[in-house]
């Protein structure tokens, strides 16, 4: 994330997030919440303070507490926006890949696709059907005899119902952006 020239690493963003959610934490508490070593938290906080994203308030001669500045909260908002944008781009890329793979399996003669009855992946697979195939393919969560035109779709190495001996279409869901 670039905000006025500052690139925040994932760990720096994590520290900023912890400070923003839990106003007044000590370095040790930030370290515990972020699972980042105390020494690295110290280094990250110094940089965030120097750049104006966090302020340190002295509680006594030994203790400081850390608080986000207005600038820090603004950067955090930009980080969330960027993460949301990347997530949507990845989702669309995965949906395109699944659609292409469904098209490939259809071209091989498969018209019935068995999908896991659980979770969002099944819904994403069904929503990925190219429009030209919408009325030509069927999705089922129950494994039943569908002849030579059925294939099980799953993430690579994923769900395989006990006793299923039919063809399996492993979906490649890896997306690099």
VEXMARNU-986706 format. One record per residue (C-alpha): residue number from 1; residue in one letter; x, y, z. Coordinates in steps of 0.2 Angstrom, whole numbers, plus 5000, padded with zeros to 4 digits. Layout:
<r k="NUM" r="A" c1="X" c2="Y" c3="Z"/>
...
// end
This chain:
<r k="1" r="X" c1="5000" c2="5000" c3="5000"/>
<r k="2" r="X" c1="5007" c2="5016" c3="4995"/>
<r k="3" r="X" c1="5002" c2="5032" c3="5004"/>
<r k="4" r="X" c1="5013" c2="5047" c3="5002"/>
<r k="5" r="X" c1="5027" c2="5035" c3="4997"/>
<r k="6" r="X" c1="5026" c2="5023" c3="5012"/>
<r k="7" r="X" c1="5025" c2="5005" c3="5008"/>
<r k="8" r="X" c1="5017" c2="4995" c3="5022"/>
<r k="9" r="X" c1="5022" c2="4977" c3="5023"/>
<r k="10" r="X" c1="5009" c2="4964" c3="5029"/>
<r k="11" r="X" c1="5017" c2="4964" c3="5046"/>
<r k="12" r="X" c1="5016" c2="4983" c3="5047"/>
<r k="13" r="X" c1="4998" c2="4983" c3="5042"/>
<r k="14" r="X" c1="4995" c2="4970" c3="5055"/>
<r k="15" r="X" c1="5003" c2="4981" c3="5069"/>
<r k="16" r="X" c1="4993" c2="4996" c3="5062"/>
<r k="17" r="X" c1="4977" c2="4986" c3="5063"/>
<r k="18" r="X" c1="4980" c2="4980" c3="5081"/>
<r k="19" r="X" c1="4983" c2="4998" c3="5086"/>
<r k="20" r="X" c1="4968" c2="5004" c3="5078"/>
<r k="21" r="X" c1="4956" c2="4990" c3="5085"/>
<r k="22" r="X" c1="4964" c2="4991" c3="5102"/>
<r k="23" r="X" c1="4968" c2="5009" c3="5107"/>
<r k="24" r="X" c1="4981" c2="5010" c3="5120"/>
<r k="25" r="X" c1="4990" c2="4993" c3="5119"/>
<r k="26" r="X" c1="5008" c2="4991" c3="5125"/>
<r k="27" r="X" c1="5021" c2="4983" c3="5113"/>
<r k="28" r="X" c1="5020" c2="4967" c3="5122"/>
<r k="29" r="X" c1="5001" c2="4966" c3="5119"/>
<r k="30" r="X" c1="5003" c2="4971" c3="5101"/>
<r k="31" r="X" c1="5016" c2="4957" c3="5099"/>
<r k="32" r="X" c1="5004" c2="4944" c3="5107"/>
<r k="33" r="X" c1="4989" c2="4950" c3="5096"/>
<r k="34" r="X" c1="4999" c2="4950" c3="5080"/>
<r k="35" r="X" c1="5010" c2="4935" c3="5083"/>
<r k="36" r="X" c1="5025" c2="4946" c3="5078"/>
<r k="37" r="X" c1="5041" c2="4946" c3="5089"/>
<r k="38" r="X" c1="5042" c2="4960" c3="5102"/>
<r k="39" r="X" c1="5058" c2="4966" c3="5094"/>
<r k="40" r="X" c1="5050" c2="4967" c3="5077"/>
<r k="41" r="X" c1="5035" c2="4976" c3="5084"/>
<r k="42" r="X" c1="5046" c2="4988" c3="5092"/>
<r k="43" r="X" c1="5055" c2="4992" c3="5075"/>
<r k="44" r="X" c1="5038" c2="4993" c3="5066"/>
<r k="45" r="X" c1="5031" c2="5005" c3="5079"/>
<r k="46" r="X" c1="5046" c2="5016" c3="5077"/>
<r k="47" r="X" c1="5043" c2="5017" c3="5058"/>
<r k="48" r="X" c1="5025" c2="5020" c3="5060"/>
<r k="49" r="X" c1="5028" c2="5034" c3="5073"/>
<r k="50" r="X" c1="5041" c2="5042" c3="5062"/>
<r k="51" r="X" c1="5029" c2="5042" c3="5047"/>
<r k="52" r="X" c1="5015" c2="5049" c3="5057"/>
<r k="53" r="X" c1="5003" c2="5034" c3="5057"/>
<r k="54" r="X" c1="5004" c2="5030" c3="5076"/>
<r k="55" r="X" c1="5008" c2="5040" c3="5091"/>
<r k="56" r="X" c1="5015" c2="5034" c3="5108"/>
<r k="57" r="X" c1="5009" c2="5041" c3="5124"/>
<r k="58" r="X" c1="5020" c2="5039" c3="5140"/>
<r k="59" r="X" c1="5010" c2="5031" c3="5154"/>
<r k="60" r="X" c1="5025" c2="5032" c3="5166"/>
<r k="61" r="X" c1="5044" c2="5032" c3="5165"/>
<r k="62" r="X" c1="5044" c2="5014" c3="5158"/>
<r k="63" r="X" c1="5028" c2="5012" c3="5149"/>
<r k="64" r="X" c1="5021" c2="5018" c3="5133"/>
<r k="65" r="X" c1="5004" c2="5015" c3="5125"/>
<r k="66" r="X" c1="5001" c2="5016" c3="5106"/>
<r k="67" r="X" c1="4987" c2="5025" c3="5097"/>
<r k="68" r="X" c1="4982" c2="5027" c3="5078"/>
<r k="69" r="X" c1="4983" c2="5045" c3="5072"/>
<r k="70" r="X" c1="4970" c2="5052" c3="5059"/>
<r k="71" r="X" c1="4983" c2="5048" c3="5046"/>
<r k="72" r="X" c1="4985" c2="5030" c3="5052"/>
<r k="73" r="X" c1="4966" c2="5028" c3="5051"/>
<r k="74" r="X" c1="4965" c2="5035" c3="5034"/>
<r k="75" r="X" c1="4979" c2="5023" c3="5028"/>
<r k="76" r="X" c1="4970" c2="5008" c3="5036"/>
<r k="77" r="X" c1="4954" c2="5013" c3="5026"/>
<r k="78" r="X" c1="4964" c2="5013" c3="5010"/>
<r k="79" r="X" c1="4972" c2="4996" c3="5015"/>
<r k="80" r="X" c1="4954" c2="4989" c3="5017"/>
<r k="81" r="X" c1="4949" c2="4996" c3="5001"/>
<r k="82" r="X" c1="4964" c2="4989" c3="4992"/>
<r k="83" r="X" c1="4961" c2="4972" c3="5000"/>
<r k="84" r="X" c1="4943" c2="4972" c3="4995"/>
<r k="85" r="X" c1="4948" c2="4976" c3="4977"/>
<r k="86" r="X" c1="4961" c2="4962" c3="4976"/>
<r k="87" r="X" c1="4948" c2="4950" c3="4984"/>
<r k="88" r="X" c1="4935" c2="4954" c3="4970"/>
<r k="89" r="X" c1="4948" c2="4953" c3="4956"/>
<r k="90" r="X" c1="4954" c2="4935" c3="4963"/>
<r k="91" r="X" c1="4936" c2="4930" c3="4964"/>
<r k="92" r="X" c1="4932" c2="4935" c3="4946"/>
<r k="93" r="X" c1="4948" c2="4926" c3="4940"/>
<r k="94" r="X" c1="4943" c2="4910" c3="4949"/>
<r k="95" r="X" c1="4926" c2="4911" c3="4942"/>
<r k="96" r="X" c1="4933" c2="4913" c3="4925"/>
<r k="97" r="X" c1="4945" c2="4898" c3="4927"/>
<r k="98" r="X" c1="4931" c2="4887" c3="4933"/>
<r k="99" r="X" c1="4920" c2="4893" c3="4918"/>
<r k="100" r="X" c1="4934" c2="4888" c3="4906"/>
<r k="101" r="X" c1="4936" c2="4871" c3="4915"/>
<r k="102" r="X" c1="4917" c2="4868" c3="4914"/>
<r k="103" r="X" c1="4918" c2="4873" c3="4896"/>
<r k="104" r="X" c1="4932" c2="4860" c3="4893"/>
<r k="105" r="X" c1="4923" c2="4846" c3="4902"/>
<r k="106" r="X" c1="4907" c2="4850" c3="4892"/>
<r k="107" r="X" c1="4918" c2="4849" c3="4876"/>
<r k="108" r="X" c1="4923" c2="4831" c3="4882"/>
<r k="109" r="X" c1="4905" c2="4826" c3="4883"/>
<r k="110" r="X" c1="4901" c2="4829" c3="4901"/>
<r k="111" r="X" c1="4884" c2="4837" c3="4905"/>
<r k="112" r="X" c1="4881" c2="4832" c3="4923"/>
<r k="113" r="X" c1="4893" c2="4839" c3="4936"/>
<r k="114" r="X" c1="4893" c2="4832" c3="4954"/>
<r k="115" r="X" c1="4898" c2="4845" c3="4966"/>
<r k="116" r="X" c1="4901" c2="4845" c3="4985"/>
<r k="117" r="X" c1="4884" c2="4848" c3="4994"/>
<r k="118" r="X" c1="4894" c2="4859" c3="5007"/>
<r k="119" r="X" c1="4899" c2="4877" c3="5007"/>
<r k="120" r="X" c1="4901" c2="4891" c3="4995"/>
<r k="121" r="X" c1="4912" c2="4883" c3="4983"/>
<r k="122" r="X" c1="4898" c2="4873" c3="4976"/>
<r k="123" r="X" c1="4888" c2="4889" c3="4973"/>
<r k="124" r="X" c1="4903" c2="4898" c3="4965"/>
<r k="125" r="X" c1="4905" c2="4883" c3="4953"/>
<r k="126" r="X" c1="4887" c2="4884" c3="4948"/>
<r k="127" r="X" c1="4888" c2="4903" c3="4946"/>
<r k="128" r="X" c1="4903" c2="4901" c3="4935"/>
<r k="129" r="X" c1="4894" c2="4892" c3="4921"/>
<r k="130" r="X" c1="4896" c2="4901" c3="4904"/>
<r k="131" r="X" c1="4880" c2="4908" c3="4898"/>
<r k="132" r="X" c1="4880" c2="4897" c3="4883"/>
<r k="133" r="X" c1="4880" c2="4882" c3="4894"/>
<r k="134" r="X" c1="4867" c2="4888" c3="4906"/>
<r k="135" r="X" c1="4853" c2="4876" c3="4899"/>
<r k="136" r="X" c1="4865" c2="4862" c3="4894"/>
<r k="137" r="X" c1="4873" c2="4857" c3="4910"/>
<r k="138" r="X" c1="4866" c2="4851" c3="4927"/>
<r k="139" r="X" c1="4873" c2="4851" c3="4944"/>
<r k="140" r="X" c1="4870" c2="4838" c3="4957"/>
<r k="141" r="X" c1="4876" c2="4837" c3="4975"/>
<r k="142" r="X" c1="4869" c2="4819" c3="4977"/>
<r k="143" r="X" c1="4880" c2="4806" c3="4968"/>
<r k="144" r="X" c1="4869" c2="4796" c3="4957"/>
<r k="145" r="X" c1="4871" c2="4786" c3="4941"/>
<r k="146" r="X" c1="4871" c2="4798" c3="4927"/>
<r k="147" r="X" c1="4879" c2="4787" c3="4914"/>
<r k="148" r="X" c1="4895" c2="4792" c3="4904"/>
<r k="149" r="X" c1="4890" c2="4811" c3="4904"/>
<r k="150" r="X" c1="4894" c2="4814" c3="4923"/>
<r k="151" r="X" c1="4910" c2="4820" c3="4931"/>
<r k="152" r="X" c1="4914" c2="4825" c3="4949"/>
<r k="153" r="X" c1="4921" c2="4843" c3="4950"/>
<r k="154" r="X" c1="4931" c2="4847" c3="4965"/>
<r k="155" r="X" c1="4946" c2="4857" c3="4970"/>
<r k="156" r="X" c1="4963" c2="4848" c3="4966"/>
<r k="157" r="X" c1="4964" c2="4834" c3="4979"/>
<r k="158" r="X" c1="4948" c2="4839" c3="4987"/>
<r k="159" r="X" c1="4931" c2="4830" c3="4991"/>
<r k="160" r="X" c1="4929" c2="4812" c3="4985"/>
<r k="161" r="X" c1="4914" c2="4803" c3="4990"/>
<r k="162" r="X" c1="4916" c2="4785" c3="4997"/>
<r k="163" r="X" c1="4914" c2="4772" c3="4984"/>
<r k="164" r="X" c1="4914" c2="4785" c3="4969"/>
<r k="165" r="X" c1="4923" c2="4777" c3="4954"/>
<r k="166" r="X" c1="4918" c2="4789" c3="4940"/>
<r k="167" r="X" c1="4928" c2="4803" c3="4932"/>
<r k="168" r="X" c1="4935" c2="4817" c3="4942"/>
<r k="169" r="X" c1="4938" c2="4834" c3="4936"/>
<r k="170" r="X" c1="4951" c2="4843" c3="4947"/>
<r k="171" r="X" c1="4948" c2="4862" c3="4947"/>
<r k="172" r="X" c1="4964" c2="4872" c3="4947"/>
<r k="173" r="X" c1="4959" c2="4886" c3="4958"/>
<r k="174" r="X" c1="4976" c2="4895" c3="4960"/>
<r k="175" r="X" c1="4976" c2="4913" c3="4955"/>
<r k="176" r="X" c1="4991" c2="4924" c3="4955"/>
<r k="177" r="X" c1="4988" c2="4943" c3="4953"/>
// end
